[in-house]
Amino acid sequence: MTALDPVQLALTQKRLDHIARQMGWVMTRTARSPIFNQSHDFSCFIASPDGTLVSQADGIPIHTGGGGFSVRAILKAFAGRIEDGDVFLLNDPYVAGGNHLPDWVIARPVFVEGRLAGFACNRAHQSDIGGGAAGTYNSAATEIFHEGIRLPVLKLIERGALRDDLWQLLMINSRTPELLDGDLRAMIGSTRIGADRIAALVREAGVETGLALYEGILAHADRRFRAALATLPPGRYEGSDMTDNDCFEKKDTVIRVALTLDDNGLHVDFTGTDPQMRGFKNSSLANTYSAVYMALASFFEPDLPRNEGTFRSVRITAPEGSVINARPPAPMTMCTVFVAHEIVHAIWKALAKADPTRACAGWGKTIHNITSGLGSDGQRFVMYHWNAMMAGGAVPGRDGLNQIGLLIALGGLVVPNVEVYEQLYPTLIRRHEFRTDGGGLGEFRGGTGVEYEADMQVACDWTFRGEGLGYPTGYGVAGGGFGAAGRMSVETAEGRHIEAPQYGLAQFGPATIHASSPGGGGLGHPFDRAAEFVRRDVRDGVVSLESARRDYGVVLAGPRFEIDAQATAAARQQRSSA
């Protein structure tokens, strides 16, 4: 085969990435649920004809890194029976390459001149898919059958004709069918736009050249990541992180990883990780692969290609029956957040041993919950309290973000607009502001987290997801400190005060949630933080005067918080000597 033009390769990758983003824009503008049109809890990606991920430019890394698992499941289940005009639907983590049940994949095969030329895909977290709790997150689940409808690979549309019987089956298994109906149509529409543009790209290049460009893109990504790995010294590096509960009781579950870097590439070995747990934080294999890819990609330069070719040199050992590769019928709904968060932390800690100059401080573990009830129109609503999410950890040269949507989204999940939520739901959000002294101490401070307070004005079912409650979870690096632990409570209209559990289900009449979200870890010694930065933090209300003096050795005076240079120098000298 004639060598591919590197300029054409680069342009093709850019065009594929733009197509993925276009699909995302279509979804945002047409989806019915706020979880999509406000928070972007979906991701669009493109796969080659053999099911290899070639673009994941849109959305959330935990959705897309394992996207190839879903497409390869389609190819296996419908070998020889994939036709132009088909659209596939799936979600099951055990038989269909899914990560967890709420994330439904719509995949549309692309045909050019009668040949399969790729897949346009959209993975989106549905507002409700039945199961034992409104909003899908059933923290009482002990097996996957408690978590909602399971979908193997299905043809939702066959040669252009929608299967009405299957559509009705999906609708009657959701508490919010009017949302599901609109959202599925938005997903289908987004993949139609993507498929049309992929077909145009392949047709323009010529089918043979167009298909060869996929392999050229993947091979280039492989070379780029091997070059990144070559900047690290060969060796074995270990890391671990843990969750302190199994959703029912206090019980440590440790994720252990060993990274072995040699001439053959990188081996990511989870041998020694604890067994699968009773609760719903067990990870599917696709989810674990996504978390590994995200951890690796985020540690190196930001312009690394985002496709499966990038990780051809990575070998993953995920022992079956462990919490990162559970056997059926283990429940899994929480896995895309936890234990994915712990997988990323464990790998970051191992990589920091290989190159301490790139060390990333830990992110706080989120505590946001869900409320569901009947609105004034008599329809069921499901409200995700994204506004209570946590903070990010510091990185070299930059403070952690004071609030950001989930580690496993790396900023791809958007904290929604308060005013819009108050129009959509029977709620009044009284407070949403940065915490004081929530961020981990350091030369670069951890993100602070937020103070969040919201009235739910009707009776609701409450689903608690508070992994970050009770203990600090955003670890510091290079002398930095942990971020503050999260807190959450509920005050009922009758005056009852309830300390929120980490996981649980409850029912209350009108009630108010109070939450202090966990802070991110700091990086470096706090006495190395520029005094002017400390002053700015005090003026912004994210660091107290007491902490500035006690923890940073910065003395501020007067109503404008001017730096007392002499007292500051003395305080820092005294503490350094101590």
C-alpha positions in Angstrom: 0.0 0.0 0.0 1.2 3.5 -0.8 2.4 5.5 2.2 -0.3 7.7 3.6 0.1 11.5 3.3 0.8 12.7 6.9 -1.1 16.0 6.1 -4.2 13.9 5.0 -3.8 11.8 8.2 -3.8 14.9 10.4 -6.8 16.5 8.6 -8.7 13.2 8.8 -8.2 13.0 12.6 -9.3 16.6 13.0 -12.4 16.0 10.8 -13.3 12.9 12.8 -12.9 14.7 16.0 -15.1 17.6 14.7 -17.8 15.1 13.7 -17.8 13.7 17.2 -18.2 17.2 18.6 -21.0 18.0 16.0 -22.9 14.9 17.3 -22.5 16.3 20.8 -23.9 19.7 19.8 -26.9 18.1 18.2 -27.5 16.1 21.3 -27.2 19.1 23.6 -29.7 21.1 21.5 -32.3 18.4 21.0 -32.3 16.2 24.1 -35.1 16.6 26.6 -33.5 15.8 29.9 -31.5 18.4 31.9 -28.9 15.7 32.5 -28.1 16.1 28.8 -29.0 19.6 27.7 -27.6 21.1 30.9 -25.0 18.8 32.3 -23.7 16.9 29.1 -23.8 13.5 30.8 -23.3 11.8 27.4 -20.4 11.2 25.0 -20.2 10.8 21.2 -17.5 8.6 19.6 -16.6 7.0 16.3 -15.3 3.5 15.7 -13.7 1.8 12.7 -15.4 -1.1 10.9 -13.6 -3.6 13.2 -14.9 -1.8 16.3 -11.7 0.1 17.2 -12.3 3.6 18.7 -10.8 6.2 16.4 -12.3 9.4 17.9 -13.6 10.4 21.4 -13.4 14.1 21.1 -16.8 14.7 22.7 -18.0 14.3 26.2 -16.7 12.3 29.2 -13.7 10.0 29.2 -15.2 7.2 31.3 -17.9 6.9 28.7 -15.7 6.7 25.6 -12.5 5.0 26.5 -14.2 1.6 26.6 -16.5 2.5 23.7 -14.8 -0.1 21.5 -16.1 -2.9 23.8 -19.7 -2.0 22.8 -19.1 -1.8 19.1 -17.2 -5.1 19.1 -20.2 -6.6 21.0 -22.4 -5.5 18.1 -20.1 -7.1 15.5 -20.1 -10.3 17.4 -23.8 -10.5 18.1 -24.9 -9.5 14.6 -22.1 -10.9 12.5 -23.2 -11.0 8.9 -26.5 -9.2 9.8 -25.5 -5.6 10.0 -27.2 -3.6 7.2 -27.5 0.0 6.0 -30.2 1.7 7.9 -29.8 -0.3 11.1 -29.4 1.4 14.5 -28.3 -0.6 17.6 -29.1 -0.2 21.3 -27.3 -1.8 24.2 -26.4 -1.2 27.9 -25.5 -4.4 29.6 -22.0 -4.6 31.1 -21.8 -8.4 31.1 -22.9 -9.3 27.6 -22.9 -6.1 25.6 -19.7 -4.2 26.4 -21.5 -1.7 28.5 -20.0 0.1 31.5 -23.1 0.3 33.7 -26.8 0.0 33.0 -27.9 3.7 32.9 -25.5 4.4 30.1 -27.3 3.4 26.9 -25.3 3.2 23.6 -26.9 4.1 20.3 -24.6 2.9 17.5 -25.3 3.5 13.8 -23.2 1.6 11.2 -22.0 3.7 8.3 -22.0 2.2 4.8 -20.2 3.6 1.7 -20.6 1.9 -1.7 -22.1 -1.1 0.1 -19.1 -1.5 2.5 -19.1 -1.0 6.3 -17.1 2.2 6.8 -17.4 2.7 10.6 -19.8 3.4 13.4 -21.3 6.7 14.8 -22.0 6.2 18.5 -23.6 8.1 21.4 -23.4 6.8 25.0 -25.8 8.7 27.3 -26.8 8.3 31.0 -30.6 8.0 31.0 -32.6 9.8 33.7 -34.4 6.7 34.8 -34.4 3.1 33.6 -36.6 1.5 36.3 -35.0 -0.6 39.0 -35.4 -0.2 42.8 -34.7 3.6 43.0 -35.9 6.6 41.0 -33.0 8.0 39.1 -31.4 4.6 38.7 -28.9 4.8 41.5 -30.2 2.1 43.8 -27.7 2.0 46.7 -29.6 -0.9 48.2 -28.8 -3.1 45.2 -27.0 -6.4 45.8 -27.3 -7.8 42.3 -27.7 -6.2 38.8 -31.3 -7.2 38.6 -32.1 -4.5 41.2 -30.6 -1.8 39.0 -33.0 -1.5 36.0 -33.6 -2.9 32.6 -30.8 -4.9 31.0 -30.3 -4.6 27.3 -28.2 -7.0 25.2 -27.3 -5.8 21.7 -30.6 -5.0 20.1 -31.7 -3.6 16.7 -33.7 -0.6 17.7 -34.1 0.4 14.0 -34.0 -2.3 11.3 -33.2 -1.1 7.8 -34.6 2.3 8.6 -37.8 1.1 10.3 -38.2 1.7 14.0 -39.2 -1.3 16.1 -42.3 0.0 17.8 -42.7 -3.1 20.1 -39.2 -2.6 21.5 -39.7 1.2 21.8 -42.8 0.6 24.0 -40.9 -2.0 26.1 -38.3 0.7 26.8 -40.9 3.4 27.7 -42.8 1.3 30.2 -39.6 0.5 32.1 -38.9 4.1 32.9 -40.5 6.4 35.5 -39.9 9.3 33.1 -41.0 8.0 29.7 -41.6 11.4 28.2 -37.9 12.2 28.9 -36.7 8.9 27.6 -38.7 9.2 24.4 -37.2 12.6 23.6 -33.7 11.7 24.7 -33.5 8.5 22.6 -34.7 10.4 19.5 -32.0 13.0 20.2 -29.4 10.2 20.4 -30.6 8.6 17.2 -30.6 12.0 15.5 -27.0 12.8 16.6 -25.7 9.5 15.2 -27.5 10.2 11.9 -25.6 13.5 11.6 -22.4 11.7 12.5 -22.9 8.9 10.1 -23.7 11.2 7.2 -20.5 13.1 7.8 -18.3 10.0 8.2 -19.7 8.7 4.9 -18.9 11.9 3.2 -15.3 11.8 4.5 -14.7 8.2 3.4 -16.4 8.8 0.0 -14.2 11.9 -0.6 -11.0 10.0 0.1 -12.1 6.9 -1.7 -13.2 3.8 0.2 -9.9 2.0 0.2 -7.9 5.1 1.2 -10.6 6.2 3.7 -10.4 2.9 5.5 -6.6 2.9 5.4 -6.7 6.3 7.0 -8.2 4.7 10.2 -5.2 2.5 10.6 -2.8 5.3 9.9 -4.5 7.4 12.6 -4.3 4.5 15.1 -0.6 3.8 14.3 0.3 7.5 14.7 -1.4 7.5 18.2 0.6 4.4 19.1 3.8 6.1 18.2 2.9 9.2 20.2 2.1 7.3 23.4 5.3 5.1 23.1 7.3 8.4 22.9 5.5 9.7 26.0 6.3 6.4 27.9 9.9 6.8 26.8 10.2 9.9 29.0 9.8 7.7 32.1 12.5 5.5 33.5 11.9 1.8 33.0 10.8 0.0 36.2 7.9 -1.1 38.4 5.8 1.5 40.1 3.0 0.7 42.6 0.0 2.7 43.7 -3.2 2.1 45.6 -6.4 3.8 46.6 -9.4 2.6 48.5 -13.1 2.9 49.3 -14.0 2.7 53.0 -17.5 1.1 52.6 -19.4 -1.5 50.6 -22.5 0.7 50.5 -23.9 -1.1 53.5 -21.2 -1.1 56.2 -17.7 0.2 56.8 -15.4 -2.1 54.9 -12.1 -1.2 53.2 -11.8 -2.3 49.6 -8.4 -1.6 48.1 -7.5 -1.1 44.5 -3.9 -2.0 44.0 -2.0 -1.4 40.7 1.6 -2.1 39.6 2.8 -0.4 36.4 5.7 -2.1 34.8 7.4 -0.1 32.0 9.8 -1.9 29.7 10.7 -2.2 26.0 7.4 -3.9 25.2 5.3 -1.0 26.6 3.4 -0.6 29.8 1.8 -3.4 31.8 -1.0 -2.3 34.2 -1.5 -5.1 36.7 -4.3 -5.0 39.2 -3.3 -8.3 40.8 -3.9 -8.1 44.6 -7.0 -5.8 44.2 -9.7 -6.8 46.7 -12.6 -9.0 45.7 -15.9 -7.7 44.4 -18.2 -6.1 47.0 -21.8 -6.5 48.0 -22.8 -3.0 46.9 -23.1 -1.4 43.5 -19.5 0.0 43.1 -18.2 -3.0 41.3 -16.6 -2.2 37.9 -17.2 -3.8 34.6 -14.3 -4.6 32.4 -15.1 -1.8 29.9 -15.4 0.7 32.7 -12.0 -0.4 34.1 -10.3 0.0 30.7 -11.8 3.5 30.3 -10.5 4.5 33.8 -7.0 3.2 33.0 -6.9 5.0 29.7 -8.1 8.2 31.3 -5.5 8.0 34.1 -2.7 7.4 31.6 -3.8 10.1 29.1 -4.3 12.8 31.7 -0.8 12.3 33.2 1.0 13.1 29.9 0.9 16.0 27.4 -2.7 17.2 26.7 -2.4 16.8 22.9 -2.0 13.0 22.9 -4.5 11.4 20.4 -7.6 10.1 22.1 -8.3 6.8 20.5 -7.6 3.1 21.1 -4.4 3.3 19.0 -2.9 5.4 21.8 -3.0 2.4 24.1 -1.8 -0.4 21.9 1.3 -0.6 24.0 -0.7 -1.0 27.2 -1.5 -4.4 28.6 -4.1 -4.6 31.4 -4.4 -7.5 33.9 -7.8 -7.2 35.7 -8.4 -10.3 37.8 -11.9 -11.7 37.3 -13.9 -11.6 40.5 -12.1 -8.5 41.8 -13.9 -5.2 42.3 -12.4 -4.0 39.0 -13.7 -7.0 37.0 -16.7 -8.4 38.8 -18.5 -11.6 38.0 -22.3 -11.5 37.4 -24.7 -10.8 38.9 -22.7 -8.1 40.9 -24.4 -4.7 40.9 -22.5 -1.9 39.0 -24.4 1.3 38.7 -22.0 3.4 40.8 -18.8 2.1 39.0 -18.4 4.9 36.5 -17.7 7.2 39.4 -16.5 4.8 42.2 -14.4 2.7 41.8 -13.3 4.5 38.6 -12.2 7.4 40.8 -10.0 5.0 42.9 -8.5 3.4 39.8 -7.4 6.8 38.5 -6.0 7.8 41.9 -4.0 4.5 42.2 -2.5 4.9 38.7 -1.7 8.6 39.3 0.1 7.7 42.5 2.1 5.0 40.7 3.0 7.4 37.8 4.1 10.1 40.3 6.8 7.7 41.5 8.1 7.4 38.0 8.0 11.2 37.4 7.4 13.3 40.6 7.5 16.5 38.5 4.1 15.7 37.0 2.4 14.5 40.1 -1.3 15.2 40.3 -2.9 15.8 43.7 -6.1 13.9 44.4 -9.6 15.1 43.7 -12.2 15.0 46.4 -14.8 12.3 46.1 -18.2 13.6 45.3 -21.3 13.6 47.6 -24.1 14.7 45.3 -27.5 13.0 45.7 -30.8 12.6 43.8 -34.3 13.6 44.7 -37.4 12.4 42.9 -41.1 13.2 43.3 -44.2 14.6 41.6 -44.1 18.1 40.2 -47.0 20.6 40.0 -48.0 19.0 36.7 -48.4 15.6 38.3 -45.4 14.2 36.4 -42.5 12.4 38.0 -39.3 14.4 38.1 -35.7 13.2 38.9 -33.3 15.9 40.0 -29.6 15.3 40.1 -28.0 17.6 42.7 -24.9 18.2 40.6 -24.4 21.6 42.3 -23.0 19.8 45.3 -20.1 18.2 43.5 -16.5 18.3 44.7 -13.2 20.0 44.0 -10.2 19.1 41.9 -6.6 18.6 43.1 -3.7 20.9 42.4 -1.2 20.2 39.5 2.2 21.7 39.0 1.8 25.4 38.4 -1.9 25.6 39.1 -4.4 25.5 42.0 -7.1 22.8 41.9 -10.5 23.9 40.5 -12.8 24.9 43.4 -15.7 22.9 41.8 -15.6 20.6 38.8 -17.8 17.8 37.6 -16.4 14.5 38.7 -12.9 13.2 38.2 -14.0 10.6 35.7 -15.3 13.4 33.5 -12.2 15.6 33.7 -14.4 18.7 33.3 -16.7 17.2 30.6 -19.6 17.1 33.0 -21.1 20.6 33.5 -22.5 21.9 36.8 -26.0 23.1 35.8 -27.4 26.6 36.0 -29.2 27.2 39.3 -31.9 29.4 37.8 -32.8 26.8 35.2 -33.1 24.1 37.8 -35.5 26.3 39.9 -37.7 26.6 36.8 -37.6 22.8 36.1 -38.0 21.4 39.6 -39.9 22.2 42.8 -36.7 23.5 44.5 -35.3 26.7 45.8 -31.5 26.7 45.8 -30.5 29.0 48.7 -26.8 28.7 48.7 -24.1 27.7 46.2 -20.7 29.2 47.0 -17.1 28.2 47.5 -16.1 26.7 50.9 -13.7 28.5 53.2 -10.6 26.4 54.1 -11.8 23.4 52.1 -8.8 23.1 49.8 -5.7 21.1 50.7 -2.8 23.3 51.8 0.1 23.7 49.4 2.2 26.0 47.2 -0.6 25.3 44.8 -3.8 25.0 46.8 -6.4 22.3 46.3 -9.9 23.2 45.1 -12.1 24.3 48.0 -15.4 22.5 47.3 -18.7 24.3 47.8 -21.4 25.0 50.3 -24.7 24.0 48.8 -28.2 24.4 50.3 -31.5 23.6 48.5 -35.1 23.4 49.6 -37.1 20.5 48.1 -40.6 21.9 48.3 -42.5 18.6 47.8 -42.3 15.1 49.3 -39.4 13.3 47.6 -37.6 10.0 47.4 -33.9 10.6 48.3 -31.0 8.6 47.0 -27.7 9.3 48.8 -24.4 9.0 47.1 -21.8 10.4 49.6 -18.5 8.6 49.0 -16.6 11.7 50.2 -18.4 12.1 53.5 -16.6 11.8 56.8 -13.0 11.5 55.8 -10.6 13.4 53.5 -10.3 12.0 50.1 -8.4 14.5 48.0 -4.8 13.6 48.8 -1.9 16.0 48.7 1.5 15.5 46.9 5.0 16.8 47.3 4.2 18.2 50.8 0.7 19.3 50.1 -2.2 18.6 52.4 -5.5 16.7 52.0 -8.6 18.6 51.1 -11.4 18.8 53.7 -13.9 16.0 54.1 -17.4 16.4 52.9 -20.5 16.9 55.1 -24.2 16.5 54.2 -27.4 16.6 56.2 -31.2 17.0 55.7 -33.5 19.2 57.7 -37.2 18.3 57.4 -40.1 20.7 57.6 -40.9 19.2 61.0 -37.5 20.2 62.3 -35.8 16.8 62.2 -32.1 16.8 61.5 -30.7 13.8 59.6 -27.0 13.2 59.0 -26.8 11.8 55.5 -25.4 8.3 55.1 -22.7 7.7 52.5 -25.2 5.5 50.6 -28.9 4.9 51.3 -32.5 5.5 50.3 -35.0 7.6 52.3 -38.4 9.4 51.9 -39.1 12.8 53.3 -41.7 15.5 53.0 -40.5 19.0 52.1 -37.0 19.2 53.3 -33.7 21.1 52.9 -30.3 19.6 52.0 -27.1 21.1 53.4 -23.9 20.0 51.8 -20.2 20.9 52.1 -18.5 19.1 49.2 -15.0 17.6 49.6 -11.9 19.6 48.8 -9.0 18.7 46.5 -5.5 18.0 47.6 -2.7 20.5 47.6 0.8 20.4 45.9 4.0 21.6 47.5 4.7 23.1 50.9 2.2 25.8 51.9 5.0 28.2 53.0 6.2 28.2 49.4 2.9 29.7 48.3 3.2 33.3 47.1 2.0 35.7 49.9 0.0 37.6 47.3 -1.9 34.5 46.4 -2.8 33.9 50.0 -4.0 37.5 50.3 -6.2 37.0 47.2 -7.6 33.8 48.7 -8.5 35.6 51.9 -10.1 38.4 50.0 -12.1 35.9 48.0 -13.3 34.2 51.1 -11.8 30.7 50.3 -9.0 30.9 52.9 -9.6 32.4 56.4 -7.4 34.9 58.1 -6.6 32.3 60.7 -5.5 29.7 58.1 -3.4 32.3 56.3 -1.4 33.0 59.4 -1.4 29.5 60.9 -1.0 27.3 57.8 0.7 29.6 55.2 2.6 31.9 57.5 1.1 35.0 55.9 0.1 37.8 58.2 -2.5 40.2 56.9 -3.6 43.4 58.4 -6.3 46.1 58.1 -9.6 46.1 56.2 -7.9 45.6 52.8 -5.9 42.6 54.1 -2.5 44.1 53.3 0.5 41.8 53.7 2.6 42.6 56.7 5.9 41.7 55.1 8.0 41.7 58.2 5.6 39.7 60.3 5.1 37.2 57.4 8.9 36.7 57.0 9.2 36.1 60.8 6.3 33.7 60.9 7.6 31.7 58.0 11.1 31.6 59.4 9.9 30.6 62.8 7.9 27.7 61.4 10.5 26.6 59.0 13.0 26.4 61.9 10.5 24.4 64.0 
